[in-house]
Structures are given as structure tokens and as C-alpha cells.
Amino acid sequence: MNDEDPPFSSQVILELNQKFKTQWALGSAESLLAWDLEVNMPPKGSASRGVVLAEVSLLTQKQMSEIYPLLDKTDSKQGDLNDYEKGVVRILKRKQKFFTKIPPYLLERERKLAAEAYVIWRDARKRSDFKTFQPYLEKFIELKREEVDKLGYKGHPYNALLDQFEEDFTVEDADRMFAKLVPALKTILAKVQKSKYTVDSPLVEMSYDEDALAKTNRQLVEVLGMPKDKFRMDISAHPFEAPMSREDVRITTRYEGTDFRRSLFSVIHESGHAIYELQLNERLQFSPIGVAVSNGFHESQSRFWENVVGRSRGFIRLIRPVLQGNLNFVAPFSDEDLYYYFNLVRLGMIRVDADELTYNFHTALRYELEKKMIGGEVSASELPEIWNDKMEEYLGVRPLNDSEGILQDVHWSHGDIGYFPTYTVGNVIAGMIWHNIRKELSFEELIQSGDFNPVKKWLYVKIHKWGATYSPKELAEKSLGEPINPDRLIEYLKWKYES
């Protein structure tokens, strides 16, 4: 398709896009309310905020019903539609399936529960008290099983939830992905155990001044080229990115007092998400396909910027003046010291702090638990012990408390069951991006120079400009030349850690 041609010319698609604007507006409002819940809202506001979010969801469901008669008219016109227009139909039919099969009462219960559960989780995590959160997780498991039954599924019931986060992604896909990755990662991990990558850095235990690191982070997003008039950064219990529109994208980080890279890399990670949202095709805005194609592709952008760019030697040389200008304790450490600190391989408990080699063990663990939860094989009360056993199996370490174990992630407090495998899908796609981009750009030189515009343009042409025109599996083949392939991530990790 020629970029000069208008993406939409079919009259029925133009009408669908016009009607969809209300859906887009409700989604933007919901995103703003969810951002405020985690950043600004006082704890006692959770119950009423749950009512508001539930009502927005019900409005969304009701308004979608106005689109269905018009959507049905596209069935006879498929042969006359271009790829963008076919994408609009595909996305709307996915929404139609969800909203016609999920009854309003179930949407309402889930949204109210999510608003309340987040506040309970946040407090339970601080106190390392899973039993406080357990009743909420039990309710979510019950509601999600009901949701699965309403949606219907082929194969494993978990497929119905996986598909909501990664279109057409199944248990079979996930099993194949982890079956290839886990043994390969264990092999690479064994080889680096006596290397510099596993030597603890004194920087891990060093305390930092929060204001100084906040200043560092503000300068870091300037280095990344984040636009001040379309982007902001705040603090939350769990770092995240929240898009309101192409002109309003927000991220958060957190400050924990020691090991400054944890906050630093959450900023780079969430900025990677933000770059995707900021670079979505303007011509597709307000349409059903003017969004990121999937969670996996979204995560590929954050992991690409965090790991492939942010943990590289070139990037360290680029940001050293920023670090030294704000964090006095960095001065005695060389670029190589910082490189091994940023890439420290450690058999740790916390997923968001995990290095590239151990990260996917964390998602494999969560995938196995979620599959059992939805399959009815385990109860919520059994999960902490199973979690701890799996940590020993994968990484040889056992959590000492719930905060560093089952309570560490925010996702289940939102009801986001089916989300975790997309993190590994994102890592895999990031490996595919690395494999391809180095063939076309002087990638390492661009990073060290701080000229990220060619990198952003490459990502735009290959991924961002398409929005959700194609399914994630189709986009991978179209833009990256092959199906979603874990071999590329393994290739990247071997190149980095074994060369």
C-alpha cells in the first residue's frame, strides 16, 4: 500500500470509524482514570473509582452495540477493502465477540473488583501478607473462569484469556516458546556463572538521593528524545505506561533508595512503550486500528529500548555525563564497571529487576501458575507455595516472604490473567528486531552518538505505522521476515554474553 493513498475510502468503513470515535474517547477516559488511581488517588477513593470504571465499561459495551448493524454490512464487501480497512473489520469483530458474549454484570463486577483489589494488593505487598489479598484473587479466578466459559475456547480454557492480550496466541504457542527458551537460557546461564557478569557490584548496595535520581531520570528522557509537550513522568508503586492519545502519553517509575539502575531502567523501559504510542500512525488515529497491535509487540518496544539499547556499552558512554552530573558516587566507576553493573546476572526474586538471562524464567513461572489457575488445577491458597517451589526449580532460589514472591506483581490485582506470557513474546520480538535492524543501520554507532531518529524511523516503518492493521503473527512475518521466533532472542543473548 502506498503511504500517499488515504488509508480509508470505503463508505461503510468511514462510517464505522466515525462511530468508533466514541469508543476511543471512552477508552482514553478510562486510561486517565486508571492512571490517576495509581498515581494520585487517595486510598479511600478505590470503591467509588471502581463504580466509575465499571460504568465506563458498561457504556463502552452499550455503545458498541450501535456499531454491530453497520459492521454486519462489511461481510459482503471484504473483497473490496484494502488492508487497513480489513484491519478495522477484524478488530471490531474481535470487540463484538467480547462484548456480545460477556454480560454487563460480569464486566461490572470485574471493574469494581479491580479498583478495590489494587489498593488491597498495594497494602498487602508492603506488609508481605498474601492472606489479605487472597480473597480478591479468589474472586478474580472465579470471574475469569466464568469469562472463559462465556467467550468459549478451543483446546485449553486459558486460550480464551491469552487471546485477549495477544491475538491468536495459544497455550500451544506458549508451550513451544518456553520449551525452546528455558533449556537454552539455562545453558547460557551456566556458561556465564564464573564471568564478570555475575560479580556483584558495590553500586547495588549504594544509597542514592531520590531528588538526584529524579533529576537524572528527567535528563535521561531528554536523551531519549521524549517530547516535553506530549509526555510526562510520575511515581507509582509499580512502574507503568498509560496512553491517553498520541499527544498525551505518561509513564511512572519508583524510587527504592538503593541500586539506582532499577529506577533508571524502569524509565527506559516505560519510555520504550511511550515511543510506540507517540509514533502510532497519525492517519489511523481514532480508528479501531490506530492502536498498538498487541501486548507482545508493545513489550518488544520497551524491552528493545531497555535492554538492547539501554544496557549497551554505547549507551553507557552516552549517558555517563548525566550520571556523573547528578550521582556523585558514580565517578570512581569506569564505563566497563557500569556495563557489568547494568548487566549483572543474578538469580534474584523480582521479575522487574531481573536481568536478560533470568527474566524469562519469571514469566515461565507465572504462565504455569495462570494455566493451572484457569484450568482448575490449583486454588489461590496453594499458589504461594507453588510459586516458591517453581522459583527453586527455575532459579535455585526461594522467596523469604510474600513481597518478594507472589505479591510482587500488580497484574492480578487488575484481573490481568493471561498477560504475563506476552512479556516473553516481547523479548522474543525484541530479539527479532535486533537481528534485523543491524542489517540496515549502523546500530551501535547510532546509540553511542545519541542519534536515535534513524532507529525510531526504522521502528515506525516496520511496526508503528501499521497500528493494528495486521494481526501480530502477520506483522511479524511482514515486517521482520518470519514467524515469532525465539531463536533470535537466543542468538542475541549468545552474542552478548558468550562473545
N, C-alpha and C positions, 0 to 999 in steps of 0.2 A: 504494500500500500504506500502511495506517495504521501509524504508528510504535508504537502501543499494542499491536498484534497481535504475537504471537510470530513470529519470522522462520521458524521451522521447526515444522511439525506432522505432516508425512508420516513414518510409522514408518520407512520404508526410508531416508529422509534422516537421521533422528535416529540410526539405526544406523550409517550412513556417517560422520556427524560423530564419533561415538564412536570408531570405528575409526581415523579420521584423526588423533586426538589424538597417537598415537604418531608419525605423520609430522611433526606440528607440533613435538613435543618434539625429534625428531632434527634438524629444521631449526634450532631455537633453539640446540641444542648446536653444530651446525656453524657457525652465525653467531658464537658465542662463541669457538670455536677459531680461526676466520678473523680475528676482531678481535685476539685475543692474538698471532697470527702477525705482525701488522703493528705492534703496539704494544709488546709485552713480550718476545716470544720471542727468545732468543739465536740468532745466525745458524746455528750448527751444528745447531740443532733442526729445520731445514727438512725433512730426509729423513724423520725419524720422524714429524713432523707430517703430511707427505704421506701416510704409511701410515694414520695415524689418520683423516684426512679421506676417504681412499679407502674405508676400511672403513665409515665412517658413510654414505657414498653407497651402498655396496653393501647395507647394512642397510635404507636407505630404499627401494631398488629391491625388495628381497626382501619387505619389509613391505607395499609397495603391492600386491603380487600377492594378498594376503589380501583386498583390497578389491574386486577385479575381479568375483567372482561376485555380490556384493551390488550392485555398480554396474550389472551387466547387467540386474538386475530393474527398473531405472528406465526402461528403454526403453518399456515398456508403460504407464507412469504419467505421461508428460510432460504430458498434458492436465490432470492433477490437481494439478500442482505450481505453487506461486507463484513469483514472480521470484527470490526468494532461493534457493529450492530448485533451480530450473533453473540458477542460477549455480553451485551446488555440483556438479551433474552436469556442467556444461560444463568447469569447472576440473579435475575428477577425470578426465574423458575426455581432456583435454589431457595430464595426467600419465600416464595409461595409455598413450597413444600413445608418449610419450617413453620410458618405462621398458620397454615391451614391444619396442620397436624397437632400443633401444640396448643392446648386450650388456654384461654385467658387466665384461668385460676392458677395454672401451673407457672406461667410467666410471672404473675403477681407474687406468688409465694417465693420464687427463686430470687427476684429482685429485692424484696423486703428482707429475706434471709441474708443476702449478700451484704447489704448495708450494715446490718446488725453484727454479722459474723466477723466482718473486718475489724471492728473495734474490739470485739472479744478476742480475736486472734492476736491483735497488736498487744493487748494487755497480757494474754497468756504467754506470748513469746518472751516478754520482759521477765515474767515470773517463772518461766520454764515449767508451765503447768498445762500439760496436754488435756487433762481431765476437764478443765474449764471449757476448752474448745471442742472436746469430743462430741457433745450433743449436737452441735451445729454441723459438724462433719457428718454425723449420722443422718441428719435431716437432708443434707446435700446428696449423700449417696442414695437415699430413698427417692428424692426428687429426680435425680439424674437417671435412675433406673426406670422411673415412670416415663421420663422424657424419651429414653431409648425405645421403650415399648410403643409410644405414640408415633415416633418417627419411622420405626421399622428398620430392619437391617438385614444384610446378608452376612453369613459367617458369624463372627464373634460380635456380641452386643456392643462392645467397646467401639466397633467401627462407626456406629452412628454418631458418637461424640468426636472421634478423631476427624471425621469428615467436616465437622463444623469449623475446625481450626486449620485444616489442610485438606483442600478439596480432593476427594477420591483416594485419600491416604488410608490404608487399612492396617490391621494387625499383621497381615502377611507382609506388607511393605516394611513395617517397623521391625518385625522379627528378622527379615533378611538384612536390614541395615545394621541392627545391633549384632547379629551373628557374624557379620564381617568385621565390624569395628572393634568389638570388645577384645577378641583374641589378638588382633593387630596392635591395638593400643597397649595391651599387656606386654607384648614383645618389645615394642619401642620403649615402654616404661622401664622394663628390666635392663635395657641397654644403657639408659641414662642414670641409673641409680648411683653410680660412682663418679659421675661427671660434675662439672661446675654448676649444672642446672639444679642440683639437689643440695647444694651447700647453703645453709641458712645465711641470710644477710643481716647485719646489725640493724638495717633500716626497718626490718619487720617489727622490731620492738620499740622503735623510737617514737616518742610522742610528738605531736605537732599542734600548733596553734590553729584553732578552727578558722579564725579570720584570715590567717595567712594562706591556708589551703583553699579557702573560698575564693580568695583573690587569684590564686594560681589557677583554679578551675575556670574563673571568668576569662582569664587571659588564654587559657587553653582553647575555649570555644571560639575565641577570636582567631587563633592559629588555624583552626579547622574551617574557618570561614563561615561561621553561623551568623545569619543576618540579624542584627540587633532589632530591627523593626518587625520581625516575624517570629521571634524566638525568645523564650525566657527559661530560666533555670531556678528551681526551688529545692526545698528539703522535704523528704518524706521518710517513713520507716523502711520502705523498700523502694529502691530506685525504679523509675518507670518513665515512659514517654507517652504523652497524650496529645493527639492531633485534634484541633478544633476545625481547621481548614488549612489550605495551602499557605495561608497568610498568618496563621496562629498555631504554632507548634511548641509544646512545652515539655521539658524534661525535669527530673528530680535526681538528686544524689543524696547521700547521707554521710555524716561525719562521726567516726567511732573513736577518735582520739589517738590511735596508733596505726602504723602500716598505711602510709598515705596513698599507696598505689590503689587501694581498694576504692577510695572515693574517686581518685583520678580516672581509673578505668571504667567506673560506672558512668562517668561523664562522657568519655569517648564512646562507650557502648550505646548509651541513650542518644548521643548525637548522631550516631550511625542510623538509628531508627528515624531521627528527625530529618536527616538529609533525604531519606527516601520520601517522606511525606512532603517536604518542601519542593522536591523535584518531580512530583507527580505531574503528568501532562496537563497543562492548563486547559487545553481544548476538551478534556474529558471531565473537567470539574463539574460537580453537581449531578453527574450521571452515575448510574449503578457501577460503571467500570472505572470511575475516577478515584479508585482506592488501590491500596496495595493488594497484590494478587493472593497472598496467603501469609499466615504466621511464619511459615518456614522461610519464605523469601524475605520477609521483614527481618527475621532473625539473622539471615545471611548478611544483611547490610550492617547490622550492629556488630556482629562477630568479625566481619571483614575489617571494619574500621578499628575495633578494639584490638584484635589480635594480629592480623596480617599487617596493618599499618601501625597501630599504636605501640606494639611490642617489638617493633623492628629497630635495628641499630640506627638506621637513618632518622627515624622519628625521635629517638632519644637525643641524637645530636642536634636536631632541630629545636627541641623544647628545653634543652639544658639551660639556656639563659633565663627562661621563665621560672624553672625550678630554683635555680640559684638566687634569682632576684627576690624570691619570697620565702624560701625554706633554707635558712642558713645551714642547717645540719647536712644538706646535700653536698656542700662544697668539697669535702675531702674525698668524695667518691668519684671514680673515673666513669667514663661512658660505658666501659665494659662492666664495671661494678653495677651500674644502673641496669644494664641489659640483663644481667643474670638475676638481679632483684626483681625486675619486671616479669621475667620468665621463670621464676623459681618454681620448680616442680616439687609439690609437696602432697603427701597423702592426707589431705585435710577433710574436714567435715562439711564445709559450707560450699554449696554449689556456686553462688555468685562470686566467691573468691577463688574458685578452682582454676588451675592452670589449664592450658590447652590439652595436655595429655590426659588429665584425670577428669575433665569436665563431663565427658560423655558417659562415664560410669555413674555419675549422679543422675543424669536423665534416664539411663537404663533402669536404675533402681526405681525411680518414680513411675516409669512406664509399667514395670512389672506389678507394682502395687496397684496402680489405677486399673489395670486389666483385671486383677483379682477382685478389686472392689466392685466393679461394674458386673463382673461375671458371677458375683455372689459367693466367691470362694473364701473371703475373709470379712470380718466385722471391723468396725472402726476401733474397737478396744484392742484388737490384736495388732494394729498397724505399727505402733511404736517398736514393739519387739521385732517384728518382721523387718522393719526399716533398719534397725540396728544390726540384725543378722546379715542383711544384704550389704550393708556398709563393710562389714568384716569380710564378706565373700569377695566383693569387688576391689576394696582398697586396703584391707587388712587393718582397719581402724574401727573403733566402736564409740559412738557418741556417749558422753558422760551425762548428758541431760537432754531434755526435750527441745530446748532452744537451739542447740547445735545438731539436733536430729530432726524429728518430724515436724517441728513448728517453725523451721527456718524460712519457709517459702510462704508468700502471701496468697498463692493461686487458689488453694482450696477454700479459703475464706471468701473468695469471689464466686465459687462454684465452677471454676475453670478446670474441669476434669476432661482430659484429652489434649491439653495444651503442651505438657512437658516434652513429648516426643518431637514437637516442632523445633525445639532448641537444637536438637541434634540434626534434624533436617537442615536447619540454618547453618550449622557448622559444615555440613557436607556441601551445601551450595557455595559457601564461602571458599571452600577448597577448590570447587569448580571455577569460581571467579578468579582466584589466584592462578590457576592453571591457564586460563585464557588471557587474562589481562597482560601477563608478562610477555605474551607473544606479540602484542600490538603496541605496548607502551614501554618506555624506559622507566619502569615502575619504581625501582629502588632509588633512582636518581631524582625522580619527581618528589618522592616522600622526603628525602633529605633536604631538598630545596624549599619545601613547603608549598610547592605549586600543585595544589590539589584539583585545580579546574579541569585538567585533562582526565583525571581519574573520575571526577564527578560526571563529566560529559560521557565517558565510556559507560558508566553505570546507568546514566539516563538513556542512552541509545539502546543498550542491551536489555534493561529491566524497567526502569522507572517510567519511561514514556508510554509503555503498554498498559499501565494500570492493571486492571483485571480482565483485559481483553481476552487473554488466553488462560486456560487452567494452569496451575503451577507445573504440572507434568509437561504440558505442551510448551510452556515458556522455556523450561529448561532445555528442551530439545531444540527449540527455535533459536534461542539466544546463546546457549552455552554448548550446543552441539551434541548433546547426549542426554539420556535419562538421568535422573538424580542418582549420582554415582559416588558411593563412599570411598572408592579407590582414590579419588582426587584429594580428599582430606588426608588419607593415609600417606599419599605421595608428598603432600605439603609438610606433614609432620616429620616424615623421614628426612626430607630436605633440610628442615630447620634443626632438628635435634640430633641427627646422625651424621651430618656433613661436617 
